[in-house]
Amino acid sequence: MGHLTYLLLLAGCLVVTAPLELVLRVRVYARWRRLLVAITPEFVVFVCWVLYAIAQGHWDYSGEHTLGVRLPGGIPVEEVLFFLVVPLCAVLALEAVRKVTGWDAGYPAQEAEPLGDRA
């Protein structure tokens, strides 16, 4: 079961934040284009950074805690998923805080949601 550690941690993050979408209806998944704009730059930068670090021998990943599936460049599939799951959970948390508190997070709600996105 140790080889599932990293994957289970990521699944746990998704399970813990799922109620934010379902109960609070923050509509992060419904606005998937906006989500992609938010996480794509981070994803590209950090995957490139990890690939560089692996190539330089700065770090590696334990085969005991990962599935052992490596993508080109030697990056474990769990690490790629990490750079998708953690930002997704962060966006869910931010949108939940905005919804519950009414905080505009630096931009008015009218600008944040085009008319077609409002429920």
DALINJO-V207894 format. One record per backbone hydrogen bond with DSSP energy under -0.5 kcal/mol. CO is the residue of the C=O (numbers start at 1). NH is the residue of the N-H. Records with the same first field share a line. If there is no record, write none. Layout:
BEGIN
CO->NH, NH
END
This chain:
BEGIN
1->4
2->5
4->8
5->9
6->10
7->11
8->12
9->13
10->14
11->15
12->16
13->17
14->18
15->19
17->20, 21
18->21, 22
19->23, 24
20->26
27->31
29->32
31->35
32->36
33->37
34->38
35->39
36->40
37->41
39->43
40->44
41->45
42->46
43->47
44->48
45->49
46->50
47->51
48->52
49->53
50->54
51->55
52->56
53->58, 59
54->57
62->65
65->6
68->70
69->77
71->74
75->71
76->79, 80
77->81
78->82
79->83
81->84, 85
82->86
84->88
85->89
86->90
87->91
88->92
89->93
90->94
91->95
92->96
93->97
94->98
95->99
96->100
97->101, 103
98->102
104->107
108->111, 112
109->113
112->114
114->117, 118
115->118
END
